[in-house]
């Protein structure tokens, strides 16, 4: 692996791509500390100290801590991700968008353009909500001067937040096009990893003050390493369905049949199910922050993160969204039709409808295993907090969507770097005789 890293500097194009990516990530991190006008960021940071178990805590985590500082990047890249998910769902529902998706590069560019427009619209809506949230005094803390909270405050804050999200979207697209890795994913990755030193420092303080037993700390570290290895295994795991292509006569040439396979991911939906499920379950706790009514407070306690009902519902929602998102993004009928069109078939299975039914049957079984894997990782923070007295910041970093995103993005980026090395006849990170690193896609 050391030789693989050493070979990176020998390829000018790859070296320039990595430096370009690092420079844009640095620009993104510097923008985190630029606050919007008229906000007391110190008071807002203190107010967010108790927001770890609410929707705002998750939102702040994905923005890399920009939300708690009222940064110009406070909305983060989430509006773009939400717009992308909505466009994927609409592609299945609206025939015009489905035809655009099948037109190749030009159709995809058109869909990307619609996604950008949707990002702007969502940014305006979310920007208005964030502005109203800041003006109302989040968690009982006044962060905006009442004398300067009129219509002009709304206009400047919303404009700043929308401009910040648009700039982040541009940064992500530039990284994807001219850098290395997926730009949007790397921006989320950078925001999560940037909070890791703070989590380690908090854990050290806990151990130093004997708030955590040293033995529990060692067990905690071992568990975290085990979770990372499990995620790497499942994110690269595939169910390969053998596919045979018959001989074809094209003009005067006869092409021999080929044997290949159809790879089906164990976790085809990625981190979308945990994001959707956690967002839904965090709503009662978030509403309870603003509506101190007896019924709402009891409902908030019922949905507390250490309650059995919360974790059971969380697991069920993850399983549901795994199946739902997979059904939206993967169509076995289209796969079977494409195979039949090019003379491909699964040995022992009749082409056409029977092939689609077989693929759907296999996919349903492996998605259930992937859903259980996601559920186990996502309930890990509750186990770490309740059983090992882990700090909340560290528990949420090494559990749930955070660690899934960090490991998945790292695998994708390493895979792209390795493909550059192998293309130019260099050994990859695993060496010339080792296995090739596969990303999530």
N, C-alpha and C positions, 0 to 999 in steps of 0.2 A: 504493500500500500504506500510505503514511503517513496518508492520509485515512481508510483503513479502520480503523486503530488509533485515530485521533482520534474516529471515530464510536462507538466502544465506550462511551465515557463519556457519550454522549448517550442511551443506553438504560438506564434504571434497573434493569430486571430482569437484563439481561446483565451490567451492572457489578456488581450484588450477587452474581450467580452466580460471577463470576471472583474476587471478593474472598473469598467463602465457600470456594471451592476452594483459594485461596492460604493461607487461615487453617488449613484442615485439613491441608494438606501441611506447613505449618510445625509443627503439632502432631506429625505423624508424624516429622519430622526431629529434633525435640527428644527424642522418645522413644527415638531411636537411641542416645543417649548416657546412658541410664539402664540401669545394669548389673543383672543378676540378683544376688541375695545370695550372698556367699561365693566370688566369682570374682575372681582377680587379672587385671584387664583389661589391664594393662601387659604382663605376661608373656605373655598370650594373643595380644596384638598382635604381639609379637616372634616368637612361634611361627608365626604366619600369614604371615610375610614370605616364606617359601619355598613357599607353598601355591598359587601362581598356576596351576600346571599340574595340579591335582587337582580332584576333584569338590567338595571343600570350598571351593576358590577360586571355582568357578562359583556355588556356593550363597551364598558371601559377597558376590559381585557382585550377585546378584539381591536380596539383603537390604539393599543400600546400605551395606555395611560393618558392619552390626549384628552379624553372626555373629562376626567377629573381636574384637568388644568384649563378647561375651556379653550383649548387650542384651536387654531384655524383648521386643524385636521381632526376636530372633535368627532365628526360624523364617521371618520375613517373610510374604509372601502366598502362597508356594509351596504350602502345604497346600490353600488354597482353589482355586488353579489346578489342582492335581492332582485334587482332588475334582470340579471342573467337567469335566475331561477324562474322568474315570471315568464320570460321569453321562452324558456324551455317548455314550460307548461302550455303556453299559448301555441307553440309550434305543433303540439299534439292536437289541440282543439280546433285551430283555425287552418283550413286547407291551404290558404294562400301562403302562410308562413311555412307550412310543410313543404310546399313546392319550392319555395325559395331555398330552404335548407338542402334540397336535393339538386340544386342548380350548380353546385360546386363553389368555387372561390367567390364569384360575384354574388351569389345568393347569401353566402355566409357574411360577406362584407356588409350587405344590406341589413342583415339581422343584427350585426354588431353596431351598425349605425342606430337602429331602433333601440338597442340596449343602452347606448349612450344617452339618447333622448329620455328614456325611462329613468336613467340614473339622475338626470337633472331634475325631473319631476319629483322623484322620491326624495332627493336632497332638499328641495324646497319645502316639502311637507314635513320631513324630519327636522329640518332647520327651524321651522316655526315651532314645532313641539319642544325642541331643545331650548329655544329662546324663551318660550313661555315657562318652561321648567326652571330655568335660571332666574327669571324675574320673580317667580312665586316663592323663592327661598328654599332651595333643596334641603330636605331633612332638617327643616327648622332653622337654617342658617341663611342670613342675608348676604348675598354675594353681589348684588347690583344696587347702586345708589338710586333710591326712589326718585330723586330729582332728575335723573338722566335715563329713565326707563319708559320714555314715550314712544311714539311711532318711529322716530328716527333710530332709536335703539333696536327695534325689531328689524328695520330695513338693513342697517349696517351689519347686524349679527347674522341675519339670514344670508345676506350677500357674501359675507366673509366665509361662512360655513359651506355654502354651495361652491364658491370659488376654490376652497381648500379641497373638497371632494373631487372636483373636476381636475385639479392639478394632480391629486393622487392617482386618479384614473389614467391620466396621461403618463405619469411616471411608470405605472404598471405596464402599460402598453409599450413604452419605450424599452423597458427591461426585457419584455418578452421578445420584441423584435430585434434589438441590438445587443442585448445582454445574454445571460445564461439563466435558464430556468423559467418558470411561469411568474411573471411580474406581480400579478395580483396576490398569488399565494405567498411570494417572498415578502411582500409588504406586511401581510398578516403575521408571517413567521418572524419578521424583525420586531414587530410590536410585542409579541409574546416573549421572545427570547430576551428582549431588553429588560424585562421585569424579573428575570431569573436571578441576577446577583442580589436583588433586594430580598427575594425569597430565601436564598441561602443565608444571607446575613440574619434574617429573622429566625431561621432555624438554629443558627449558631447561638443567638441570644437566648433562645429557649433552652438549649442544652447547657449553656453557661450558667443560667439562673436556675438550673435543675427543675425546669418546668417540663422537660422531657427526660426520661431515663436514658442513659447512654446506650443500654442494650436495645431499647426501643428505637433509638436513632439508627443503630446499625441494621436492625431488621427493616427499618423504613428505607434505608439506602438500598438494601438487597431487593426489596419489593419493587422499588422504582426501576432498578436495572432489569429486573425480570419483566416488568410491564413493557419496557422499551423493546426488549427482545421479542416478546409476544406480538407487539404491534408490527415490528419489522417482518415477522414470519407471516402474519395474516395479510398484511398489505401487499405482499409479493405472491401469495398463494393463488393458484389458478386450478380450475377444473378444465382439463383439455379434452374436448370431444373430437375424436378422429374424423377427418373428412377426406373422402377420396374423390378425385376428379377423373372423369373418363377421358379417353382419347378424343381429340378434336381435329377436324379437318378444316383448315383455314386456307382457302385458295388451293394451291398445290402442295401445301405443307401439312404434315401430320404432327400434331403435338401429343407427346406421350402423356399418359395419365400421371397425376402427381398425388402424393399422400401428404396431407398437412393436418392441422388441427384448428378447432375453434376454441380460443381461450375465454373462459368465463371467470370473472373475478369472484373471489369469495365475498368481497365487500365492494360491490359495484356502485353503491350509493355514496361512498366516501364519508365525509363528516356532516352531510346535510341532515340526516335523521337526528343526531344528538342536538344540533343547533335548533331545529324546529321544536323538538320535544322540550328542551330546557327553556326555550323562550315561552312556550305555553305554560309551563309549570311555574315559572318565575312571576307570571302576571299577578297572582293573588298577593305575593309578598310585596310586589311593587305598588299595587293598589292600596295595600294596607299602610304604606308610608304616607299616603295623602288622605285617606278616609278613616279616621279613628272611630269607626262604628263597631259596636260589640260583635255584630255578625261577621263583619270583615276581619276583625282581629281573631275571632275563633277560626275562621276559614284560613287565615294566614298561619296560625299554629298547626292546623291540620295538614298544611302543605309545607311545613318546615322540613329542611333538608335531612334531618336525622330521623324523621318519622317513617315508619314502614310503608304507610300509604303513598307517600311521595315517591319512594324508590320503586315500589311496585308499579305505580302509574308511569313512572319514567321509563322503566324497562318495556312496558306494553306499548307506549308511544313510540319508542325507538324501533321496536319490531314492526309496528304499523307503518311508520314512515320509510323503513327500509324497503318493504314490499311496494308501497305506493310510489316512491321515487324511482325504483327500478322498473316498475311497469310503465312509467311515463317516459323514461329515457332509453329503454331497451325494448324493441318490438320483435319477438321471435318470428312473427309472420314475415316481416321484411327480410330478416336474415335467411329464412328458409327459401323465400322467393329469389333472393340474390344467388344463393347456392344453386338452385335449380336452373337459373338463367345461364350460369356459366358451367353447367354440367357437373356440379358437385353434389355429393350425397353422403350421408352417414351410413357406414356399413350396417346392414341389417334393418335399416329404417327406410320406408318408402318416401321418396321426395315429395315436397309440397306440404299438405296439411299435417301428415303424420310426423314429418320432420319438425314442424313448428310446435306440435304438441310435445314431442320428445324434448326439445330444447327448453320449453316452458316448464316441463316437469323437473328437469335437472336443475334449472335456474331457481325454481321455488325451493328445492331442498338445500342448495348451497347458500341461498340468501338467508335462510333461517339460521344456519351456522354463523354467517357473518353478522347477523343481528344479535345473536347471543354474545359474540365476541365484543361488539360495540357496547352492549349493555354492561358487560363485566368491566370494561375499561371506564365507562362513564360513572359507575357507582363506586369506583375506587376512592374518590375524595371522601365520601362518607365513611368508608372503612378506615382510611388513614386518620381522619379527625377523631372518630369515636374510639377506635381501638389503640391508636398509637400516639394520640395527643399531638398530631402534626399541626403546624400553623396553617391557617386557611389559605394563605397565599401560596405556600408550597404545595399543599394538597391539590389545589385547583390547577396549579401549573402542571403537575405530574399526573393528573387524572382528567377524564372527560375529553372535551374537544381540543384543549390546549395541546396535550401531548400527541394526540392524533394528527393535528395539523403540523406540529414541529417535525415529527418523524416522517410523515408522508411527504412534506415539502423537501426535506433533506434527501429522501430517496429519489425523488424526481430530479433534483438538481444534480446529484451525484451521477445519476443515470445519463443525463445529458453531457456532463463533463466526460464520462467514460466513453460515450459514443464518439465524441470528438477525438479522443485519444486513439481509439481502435481504428477509426477511419483513416488516421494518419500513421497507422502501423506502429502504434505504441501500445504497451501493455496497459490494461485497465487497472483499477484499484485492487481487483482480486487477483491480478497476475495473469499471465498467458494461459495457465492451466486451470485457473479458478473459475467459478461460476460468474456469469454476467449479472450485474445488478439491474433489477427491473424496478421501474417506478410504479405509481399507482395506476397509470393508464396503459 
